[in-house]
Amino acid sequence: MKVRVTMKDPDTLQDAIEDAVKTEVRELGLTQAEAAAVVELRAEAVQEVASLWFEYGECLTVEIDTDAKTCVAVPIPGR
């Protein structure tokens, strides 16, 4: 059996992206102003990739296959 679930959380994706990017940029030893600019650019790039699966930056649909025991993110049609 396959079950599709759509989850919505307006802040989770953006918060996760910002946390990951800030952690990565912190290791570069940049000034605060440089780091802020790099964080913004990298977060936008990650958000663009995530938009393949996250609609409106907050809705994610996953498909659970109980026979194969898998769970995969469903791509947004046309992206």
N, CA, C and O of each residue as an XYZ file, in Angstrom:
316
protein
N       0.843     -1.164      0.000
C       0.000      0.000      0.000
C       0.897      1.239      0.000
O       1.962      1.258      0.616
N       0.431      2.278     -0.713
C       1.141      3.546     -0.721
C       0.255      4.611     -0.092
O      -0.925      4.734     -0.420
N       0.837      5.364      0.805
C       0.126      6.419      1.515
C       0.878      7.723      1.292
O       2.090      7.788      1.499
N       0.160      8.767      0.870
C       0.767     10.091      0.710
C       0.333     10.985      1.859
O      -0.841     11.039      2.224
N       1.309     11.684      2.418
C       1.064     12.587      3.532
C       1.646     13.947      3.174
O       2.808     14.043      2.781
N       0.847     14.994      3.306
C       1.350     16.352      3.101
C       1.456     17.026      4.453
O       0.500     17.068      5.228
N       2.641     17.552      4.718
C       2.898     18.220      5.984
C       3.159     19.690      5.708
O       3.756     20.045      4.691
N       2.711     20.535      6.609
C       2.889     21.972      6.444
C       3.434     22.565      7.729
O       2.864     22.391      8.806
N       4.546     23.269      7.593
C       5.118     24.003      8.715
C       5.881     25.174      8.125
O       6.925     24.982      7.502
N       5.377     26.381      8.314
C       5.943     27.523      7.620
C       7.377     27.893      7.991
O       8.051     28.542      7.191
N       7.866     27.515      9.152
C       9.198     27.961      9.567
C      10.264     26.883      9.556
O      11.453     27.202      9.531
N       9.881     25.639      9.574
C      10.838     24.556      9.753
C      11.926     24.513      8.690
O      13.107     24.426      9.026
N      11.559     24.572      7.425
C      12.556     24.492      6.354
C      13.519     25.664      6.422
O      14.733     25.466      6.386
N      12.998     26.885      6.519
C      13.866     28.061      6.559
C      14.788     28.024      7.770
O      15.972     28.343      7.655
N      14.268     27.644      8.918
C      15.100     27.554     10.126
C      16.211     26.526      9.947
O      17.357     26.779     10.321
N      15.881     25.372      9.380
C      16.885     24.318      9.175
C      17.958     24.768      8.196
O      19.142     24.513      8.412
N      17.552     25.433      7.125
C      18.511     25.925      6.141
C      19.442     26.945      6.784
O      20.661     26.852      6.640
N      18.875     27.914      7.491
C      19.689     28.945      8.128
C      20.666     28.350      9.139
O      21.825     28.760      9.188
N      20.218     27.401      9.936
C      21.109     26.761     10.914
C      22.271     26.059     10.225
O      23.421     26.204     10.639
N      21.975     25.302      9.182
C      23.019     24.562      8.475
C      24.008     25.500      7.797
O      25.218     25.286      7.861
N      23.497     26.529      7.154
C      24.372     27.470      6.445
C      25.219     28.258      7.443
O      26.417     28.442      7.225
N      24.621     28.717      8.518
C      25.386     29.472      9.523
C      26.506     28.628     10.116
O      27.610     29.127     10.335
N      26.234     27.364     10.375
C      27.263     26.470     10.910
C      28.418     26.331      9.919
O      29.585     26.369     10.308
N      28.087     26.171      8.646
C      29.111     26.021      7.620
C      29.923     27.305      7.449
O      31.147     27.254      7.328
N      29.252     28.442      7.440
C      29.917     29.731      7.216
C      30.772     30.125      8.424
O      31.816     30.755      8.257
N      30.349     29.770      9.615
C      31.093     30.099     10.828
C      32.537     29.612     10.739
O      33.444     30.252     11.272
N      32.749     28.492     10.073
C      34.080     27.893      9.956
C      34.978     28.616      8.960
O      36.167     28.308      8.869
N      34.432     29.574      8.213
C      35.220     30.278      7.199
C      36.046     31.428      7.767
O      36.968     31.909      7.108
N      35.728     31.874      8.975
C      36.493     32.945      9.607
C      36.268     34.311      8.975
O      37.194     35.120      8.917
N      35.067     34.579      8.506
C      34.748     35.851      7.866
C      34.337     36.887      8.898
O      34.008     36.557     10.037
N      34.362     38.153      8.476
C      33.830     39.192      9.345
C      32.323     38.977      9.452
O      31.736     38.216      8.681
N      31.715     39.648     10.404
C      30.267     39.486     10.609
C      29.490     39.919      9.366
O      28.533     39.254      8.971
N      29.894     41.023      8.751
C      29.200     41.515      7.553
C      29.375     40.551      6.382
O      28.423     40.281      5.650
N      30.594     40.031      6.206
C      30.846     39.066      5.130
C      30.040     37.791      5.354
O      29.436     37.255      4.425
N      30.037     37.317      6.584
C      29.317     36.090      6.913
C      27.821     36.253      6.645
O      27.187     35.342      6.113
N      27.259     37.390      7.006
C      25.830     37.624      6.790
C      25.492     37.580      5.299
O      24.469     37.020      4.905
N      26.352     38.169      4.481
C      26.116     38.166      3.034
C      26.219     36.755      2.465
O      25.411     36.361      1.623
N      27.201     36.006      2.918
C      27.388     34.640      2.436
C      26.228     33.757      2.888
O      25.739     32.935      2.113
N      25.791     33.917      4.120
C      24.659     33.137      4.631
C      23.423     33.386      3.769
O      22.727     32.442      3.395
N      23.151     34.643      3.457
C      21.982     34.970      2.654
C      22.052     34.314      1.272
O      21.075     33.721      0.815
N      23.197     34.418      0.615
C      23.353     33.828     -0.717
C      23.234     32.310     -0.686
O      22.551     31.721     -1.524
N      23.887     31.685      0.262
C      23.845     30.224      0.336
C      22.460     29.720      0.726
O      22.006     28.695      0.215
N      21.792     30.424      1.618
C      20.443     30.016      2.029
C      19.489     30.085      0.833
O      18.638     29.212      0.663
N      19.633     31.127      0.003
C      18.795     31.228     -1.199
C      19.043     30.054     -2.144
O      18.102     29.512     -2.722
N      20.310     29.662     -2.300
C      20.650     28.547     -3.183
C      20.057     27.235     -2.660
O      19.533     26.437     -3.437
N      20.138     27.016     -1.362
C      19.584     25.801     -0.764
C      18.055     25.813     -0.890
O      17.446     24.785     -1.186
N      17.448     26.967     -0.667
C      15.992     27.095     -0.780
C      15.536     26.749     -2.196
O      14.496     26.117     -2.382
N      16.315     27.162     -3.187
C      15.971     26.861     -4.580
C      15.968     25.353     -4.826
O      15.068     24.832     -5.485
N      16.955     24.665     -4.307
C      16.996     23.206     -4.458
C      15.831     22.568     -3.703
O      15.169     21.672     -4.226
N      15.582     23.021     -2.491
C      14.499     22.458     -1.679
C      13.135     22.671     -2.322
O      12.201     21.914     -2.057
N      13.010     23.694     -3.166
C      11.720     23.973     -3.799
C      11.303     22.871     -4.778
O      10.170     22.863     -5.259
N      12.209     21.951     -5.067
C      11.835     20.788     -5.881
C      10.832     19.909     -5.137
O      10.044     19.198     -5.760
N      10.862     19.959     -3.806
C       9.985     19.119     -2.979
C       9.069     19.916     -2.065
O       7.996     19.435     -1.700
N       9.474     21.131     -1.686
C       8.689     21.954     -0.763
C       7.915     23.011     -1.541
O       8.508     23.890     -2.166
N       6.595     22.921     -1.501
C       5.770     23.908     -2.170
C       5.531     25.085     -1.225
O       5.217     24.899     -0.050
N       5.684     26.280     -1.748
C       5.542     27.520     -0.971
C       6.549     27.594      0.184
O       6.372     28.388      1.108
N       7.593     26.779      0.137
C       8.601     26.783      1.187
C       8.135     26.174      2.491
O       8.834     26.264      3.501
N       6.952     25.547      2.489
C       6.440     25.019      3.757
C       5.662     23.710      3.644
O       5.439     23.053      4.660
N       5.246     23.316      2.461
C       4.461     22.085      2.307
C       5.295     20.990      1.657
O       5.863     21.195      0.584
N       5.371     19.852      2.290
C       6.129     18.709      1.808
C       5.209     17.496      1.792
O       4.530     17.203      2.776
N       5.196     16.791      0.651
C       4.427     15.562      0.555
C       5.397     14.394      0.495
O       6.344     14.390     -0.291
N       5.145     13.412      1.332
C       5.950     12.193      1.308
C       5.035     11.025      0.968
O       3.841     11.031      1.267
N       5.633     10.033      0.339
C       4.884      8.821      0.008
C       5.510      7.651      0.753
O       6.694      7.349      0.606
N       4.680      7.010      1.548
C       5.117      5.846      2.332
C       4.646      4.597      1.601
O       3.460      4.438      1.312
N       5.592      3.718      1.309
C       5.275      2.445      0.655
C       5.423      1.362      1.718
O       6.536      1.018      2.116
N       4.301      0.834      2.168
C       4.339     -0.153      3.246
C       4.900     -1.497      2.790
O       5.411     -2.263      3.608
N       4.809     -1.791      1.485
C       5.359     -3.049      0.980
C       6.882     -2.986      0.897
O       7.570     -3.915      1.322
N       7.405     -1.887      0.349
C       8.857     -1.731      0.205
C       9.512     -1.182      1.469
O      10.736     -1.164      1.595
N       8.671     -0.736      2.401
C       9.159     -0.120      3.644
C      10.066      1.077      3.343
O      11.178      1.185      3.861
N       9.556      1.974      2.486
C      10.287      3.188      2.118
C       9.403      4.413      2.347
O       8.181      4.318      2.460
N      10.056      5.540      2.408
C       9.380      6.824      2.517
C      10.191      7.815      1.694
O      11.370      8.039      1.969
N       9.555      8.411      0.679
C      10.272      9.337     -0.199
C       9.489     10.642     -0.338
O       8.259     10.666     -0.281
N      10.250     11.731     -0.523
C       9.627     13.022     -0.796
C       9.110     13.019     -2.231
O       9.797     12.571     -3.150
N       7.905     13.520     -2.408
C       7.276     13.574     -3.732
C       7.630     14.913     -4.379
O       7.327     15.966     -3.818
N       8.270     14.887     -5.557
C       8.627     16.144     -6.227
C       7.381     16.945     -6.621
O       6.326     16.376     -6.900
N       7.521     18.257     -6.637
C       6.438     19.131     -7.075
C       6.333     18.985     -8.594
O       7.339     19.128     -9.290
N       5.146     18.705     -9.122
C       4.995     18.552    -10.568
C       5.465     19.793    -11.341
O       5.157     20.927    -10.973
N       6.206     19.549    -12.406
C       6.666     20.638    -13.252
C       7.932     21.330    -12.800
O       8.354     22.306    -13.420
N       8.544     20.851    -11.742
C       9.782     21.485    -11.272
C      10.955     20.583    -11.505
O      12.085     20.942    -11.175
